Amino acid sequence: MTMTISPEPVRTSQPPEEAAAVAAARGGDRDAFAALCERYRRQLHVHCYRMLGSVDDADDLVQDTYLKAWQARASFEGRALFRTWLYRIATNACLDVLARRPRRVMPPDVRPPEQVLNTDFAPSVDLPWLQPYPDRLLEVPAPAHDEPSVVVEERETIELAYLAAIQHLPPRQRAVLILRDAMSWSAREIAELLDLTEAAANSLLQRARATMRAKLPERPSEWTRAREITDAERDLLRRYIAASEAADGTAFSALLAEDVRQTMPPLPMWWDGKELVGALNRYFLEEGSEGDLRAVATAANRQPAAAFYLRKYGEKEFRLIALDVLTIRDGLITEMDTFNPHRCPGFDLPEVLLDS
């Protein structure tokens, strides 16, 4: 599907600090164009990630957006913000991708939960799994003209639960929901960007929110939270790592909520409830242990995370085996998503830890 660049929506004039750079870019100045694009790389990357659920795809779509923008630069008349024009191109590029690829999934989308403790694990399944987003990519400084839609990672709309739920939306509903609830765009702005009437944009938003409420019934309708991981969450992550490294299944289970869930993509299996999840991890840490564990604290999707390394019995090196992303509510872990770290780009994790 070939995308055409539609005329930009009328929104506002360029900020004074951008007007000269936009004029130079339209005239063919590659350096000016590159500098403009770089201001918005982080925001566009997060936007494409939200749309597609994949860091790899977001990398590709940002580059594709810049290529399309460069090729169409002469058509940009400056009646809208340069950023708005880039978002139009990026959103339509994402919609093209979603029209021809299956949605990203997590294990609960694939099969029912395990009913009993079963350590005969199913083989990995090659599906388009949802990827976690490394917080290190959110630390790049934002543009100076800080608008509500610029600080794109300060909402819970980057959390894994939200990303997993939004995959169930049809592409245009997904785009409308992200632009409205994650980025605070108005119905008029969204309608202009997607070539819709305001009534159609509002209708898509209502349907999208209804689906999200069904997928996330326990969550508030307004997905707001503090930007940073809290000290309490960091402390719980520290205890999670300590219990794992000490192979202490009892201390590990004490950190779990009664309704905790654990997934392990690309394994299609998943487990619900403290009794089953606790028993599973006691097995990993104790009688089923293959060696010693070490962990490095990190963060993904504005959630605490830990990269785990295993030194098998008789070996000398700790090798990277898992990336655990934790969801914490009321001081306990409500979800553990254990990813294959080699399928999680952008975390910049060493493959081997030296023994200390």
N, C-alpha and C positions, 0 to 999 in steps of 0.2 A: 504494500500500500504506500503510495507516494504522497507525501505531505506537501501541500502548498502553503505558503506563508500568507496568511490573511492580513488585511490592513490592521494596524494596531488600534486597540480601543482608545477612545478619548478619555484620559484620566486626569492628567495634570501636566504642567511643563517640567522640563528637566531641572534638577537642582543646579544652581549656578556653578558648583564645582565640577559638574558633569557636562555642561553644555558644550564647552570647548572640546572636550575629549570625544564627545559624540560626533560633533562636526568633523573632527579630524578622522575618526574611524569611518564615517560615511564617505569621506574623500579617499579612503584607501590606505590610511596610516595603520599598518599592522600592529605597531607598538601601542598606539592609543587604543586600538580595539582589544588587544590582549590585556592591557591594564584595566579596561572597563570590565571585561569578562571575569578577570581574576577577583574583582570585588565581590562577585556574586557566586563564585564557584561553590563555596560551602553550602549556601542556601539552596542552590539548584541541586546539589548532590543529595541533600537531605530530602528535598521535594521528590526527586526521582526515586530515591530509596523508599519513601512512603508509598509512592504510586506502585512500585514494582516488588518491594520486599526483598531486594537483592542489592548488595553492595557492588557486585560485579556488573550488574545491569546499569546501576546508577553511574558507575565509571564510564561505561560506553555511551549512555544517553547524554551525559554532560558534554562529552566530546562531540557527539552528533549535533547537539544543540548549537555549540559554538561554530561548527562547520556550516550548518544551515544559516546561522545568523550572519556569518561573514559573507556567504554567497548572496544573501538577500539584503546586505547592509544599505544599499542605495535606496531600497524601498522604505526604510525607516525614516519617517518624517518628523519625529520628535514630538508628536502630539500626545504620546503616552510616555511614561517613564521607560527608560532603557531596560530596567529590571523587569517591568511588566511585559515588555515585548519578548524578553528572553523566556519568561515563564510561559507565555503563550506557545512559543516554539517547543519548549521542553515538555509541556503538558500534552500537546498534540503528538509529539514523538512518543511519549509514554503510552498514549492511547493507541497508537499504531502497534506498539509492541504487544499490549494487552489483547489486541484483536486477533493476534496470531499465535500467542503462547498460552499454555495453561497457567492457572494461578499458582502462587507459592502456597505450600501447605506445611502443617505441623502434624505430628503423629495422631492427635485426636481427629483430624480430618480424614484419616486413612482407615482406621479400624477401632473397634471398641477397646476399653481399657482391659488390662489383665485382671483376672478375677482372683488368682492365687499367685503365690510366690513361685516364679518359674525362672530358673537360672539357665535354661536352655534357650538362649536368646536367638530370636529370628535374625536372619542375615540382613545386612544393609540393603535398602531399596533405593534405586536410582530414580528419585522423584525430584521435582523442582522445590526443594525445601526452602523455607524462609531462612534468611541469614540474619544474624545479629549485627548491629551497627556499632563499631568501636567508638567510644567516647573521645578517643584521642583525635578523631577527625572533626569533632565539634569544638576543639580548642583554638582553631584558627581565628584571629581577630575578625570581628564583623565590620562592615562598612561604618564610617563615621556618622552618616545621616541615619540614625537608628530609628526605624519605623516599627510599628507593631508586628509587621510581617517579616521583619529582618531577623529578629531573635527567634529563629524557628525551632530551637531545641528546648525551649523553656516550658513546654507543655508535656503532659503525659501522652500526647499523641506520637511520641517517639518510642513508647514502651512496647515490649514484645507482645503483650496481650492485645493492645490496640492494633498493632501491625498484623497479627494473626487474624483478628476479627475483620479488619478492613479488606482482607483478601477475598471475603465472601461477597463483596459488593460488585455489581457490574461496573465496567470501567468509568463511565461518565458519572455515575453516582459517587464513585470513589474520588474522582477529581473534584467534584463539587464539595464533598464533605471535607477533604483535606484543605482546600482553599478557604472554606468558611470557618471550620472549627479549629484547624491547626494553625492557620495563618491569618485569620480574622479579616479576610476580604469580604466586601459587601456583596449582596446579591447582584447589584448592578455591575460591579467589577467582574464577578464570575460570569455573568451572562455575556458581557462583552468579550471576555477572553475565550469563551467556548462557543461563541456565536449562537447564543440561546436568548429567549425572552427571559425577563426576570421571573415571570410566572413559572416557566419551565425549570429554571434554576432552583426556585424555591420548592417545586414539586419533587425534583430529584433529591434535594437536601432532606425533605421530610421522609422520603422512602429510605434513604441511607441511614438516617438516625433511627428509624424504626428497626431496621436490621441490626444495627449496632446495639440497641437496647436488648434485642433478643439474644445476641451473641455474648453480651456482657451485662447480664441483668443485675449483677451485684455492684456495678460501678456507677459513679455519679455521671449525670448527663454532661456536666461541665468538666472536662479533663484538665484540671489545673493542679499544679503542684510546684513546690520549690524547684529551682533549676538544678541545684547540686544534690548529690547523695548526702544524706545526713550523717552526723557523727554516730548516731545510734545504729544506722545501717552499716557503717564501716566497722563498728564494734561487733555486730553480729557476723559480718563476713570474716572478721579475725577469728571469732570462735568457731565458725564453720571450717575454716582452714586448719585451725589447731586440732579440732576433733578428727578431721580427716587424716592429718599427718600423724597423729597419735594412734590411729586405727581404733578409735574409741566409739563404738557404735551407740552406746548409751548416751554419751554427750552429744553425739550427732543427732539422735532422735529427739533430744530435748529442745532442739532449735526449730522443730517442725510444727506447723499448725495442724489441727485435726483434719482439715480438708486439703492438705498439701497435695500437689500434683507433680509428677516428674515425667519428663520426656527425654528421649535420647536420639534425636535425628542424626544420622539417617536410619537408625533402627525404627521400624514402624510401631514398635511397642510403646505403651505408656502405662503409668500406674497412678491410682487415686487413693488418697487416704493415708493418715499417719502410720497406721499399722503396717500396711503393705510397703509404703515407701521406706519406712524405717527398717523393716526386715530386709528389703532389697539392699540398702546401703550397709547394714550390718554384715550382710554376706560379702559385699565387695571389700569391706574394711577388715574383716576378721577371717572366717574360715575359707572364703574364696579369694583371699588376697594373693596377688602374684608378685608382690614386692613392696618396697617402701614408696610413699608418696611425698612429694613436695609441691607447693603451690605458690603462685605469684598473684597477688591481688591486682585486679584491673577493673574495667567498667565497660558496660555495653548498654545502649539504649537508655542511658541515664539510670542504670540499675547496677548494683554491686555484682561483680563477677570474679571468677578465679580461674586461672589457667593451671591445670594439674599436670604434673610430671611423674612418671613411674620409673623407678629403678628396679628392674626385675631381679629376683634372687640370683646371685652369682654374677651380676653385671656391675659395672662401675659408673655408668652414666644414667642420669635422670632424663627420660625422653618425653616430649610433649604428647599427651594422650587425650586431653579433654578440655573444653571450655565450658564452665558452669556459669550460667546467668541466673541470678536469684531475683525473685519477686518477694518483697517483704511487706507485710501488713500487720500493724499492731504488735510489732516486735518479734514476729515469728515468720518463718519462711512459708509462703503459700504456694510457690512454684519454683521448681528447679528445672531449667532447660539445659541439658548436657549435650553440647554440640561437638561434632568432629572438628577440631581446630584447624585441620588442613582444608576444610571447606568454608572457612571464615576469614575472608581477606580483610586486610587493613589493621589487624591488631599488632603487627610487628612483634610477635613473640619469638624468642629464641627456640630452636628445636631441641637444644640440650642445655641442661643446667649442670654446672660443676658442683661436685659434692662439697659441702661446707662443714 
